[in-house]
Amino acid sequence: MKSYGKLVAALVPGWFVFAVTASAFHVFKNPQNRIGVAVAIVVTVPIIVSSIWMAASGRFRQFTLSLNPRALTFIQSWRVLGVVFVILEAYHVLPAGPSYRSA
């Protein structure tokens, strides 16, 4: 079980670095203001991969079910907060970044 913990502890920061790097290279730029396919892919890939992994591996499922529910709820609350900020920006309640402002 400890090996799964180490693997997950490496995958999460790795995915974060990937997302920040992709953002720095403007992969998520959406000048047409349409559905952001790149953002949708980056958001759904970890969910799909972890779901398949849980379905395929009993040991990984056991590892995930052994995690502290309070810690998982706290982590999820940060994700919900992030979605709220994206929605507020979409409705122009919050300002977008400087590279997305229209003239």
C-alpha positions in Angstrom: 0.0 0.0 0.0 2.9 2.4 0.7 4.0 2.0 -2.9 0.6 3.4 -4.1 1.0 6.3 -1.7 4.4 7.2 -3.1 3.2 6.8 -6.7 0.2 9.0 -6.1 2.4 11.5 -4.2 4.5 11.7 -7.4 1.7 11.8 -9.9 -0.3 14.7 -8.3 2.6 17.2 -8.3 3.6 15.9 -11.7 0.2 16.6 -13.1 0.2 20.1 -11.5 3.6 20.9 -13.1 2.2 19.7 -16.4 -0.9 21.9 -16.1 1.1 25.0 -15.1 3.6 24.4 -17.9 0.8 24.0 -20.4 -0.8 27.2 -19.2 2.5 29.0 -19.5 2.7 27.9 -23.1 -0.9 29.2 -23.7 -2.4 25.7 -24.3 -5.5 26.8 -22.5 -6.0 30.1 -24.4 -9.5 30.4 -25.7 -9.7 33.4 -28.0 -13.0 32.3 -29.5 -14.8 32.1 -26.1 -16.1 28.6 -27.0 -16.0 25.4 -25.0 -12.4 25.0 -23.8 -11.5 21.5 -25.1 -8.0 21.7 -23.7 -9.3 22.5 -20.3 -11.9 19.8 -20.5 -9.2 17.2 -21.4 -6.9 18.3 -18.6 -9.8 18.1 -16.1 -11.2 14.8 -17.2 -8.1 12.8 -17.8 -7.2 12.3 -14.1 -10.8 11.4 -13.3 -11.0 8.8 -16.1 -7.5 7.3 -15.4 -8.2 7.0 -11.7 -11.6 5.5 -12.3 -10.2 2.9 -14.7 -7.3 2.2 -12.2 -9.7 1.7 -9.4 -11.9 -0.7 -11.5 -8.9 -2.7 -12.6 -6.9 -2.9 -9.4 -8.3 -4.2 -6.1 -5.2 -3.1 -4.2 -5.5 0.5 -5.6 -9.2 0.5 -4.7 -8.3 -0.7 -1.2 -5.7 2.1 -0.9 -8.1 4.8 -2.0 -10.8 3.6 0.3 -8.4 3.6 3.2 -7.7 7.4 2.8 -8.9 9.9 5.4 -12.3 11.2 4.3 -11.7 14.6 6.0 -8.5 15.1 4.0 -10.3 14.1 0.8 -13.2 16.5 1.5 -10.7 19.3 2.2 -8.9 18.6 -1.1 -12.3 18.5 -3.0 -13.3 21.8 -1.4 -10.4 23.5 -3.1 -11.5 22.0 -6.5 -15.0 23.3 -5.9 -13.6 26.8 -5.0 -11.6 26.7 -8.3 -14.8 25.9 -10.3 -16.6 28.8 -8.6 -13.8 31.2 -9.7 -14.0 29.9 -13.2 -17.8 30.4 -13.3 -17.5 33.9 -11.8 -15.0 34.8 -14.5 -17.2 33.4 -17.2 -20.1 35.7 -16.0 -17.6 38.7 -15.9 -18.0 39.0 -12.1 -14.2 38.5 -11.8 -11.7 39.9 -14.2 -9.9 37.6 -16.6 -6.1 37.5 -16.8 -4.4 40.2 -18.8 -3.8 38.0 -21.8 -7.6 37.4 -22.2 -8.8 41.0 -22.0 -10.4 42.2 -25.2 -9.7 45.7 -26.5 
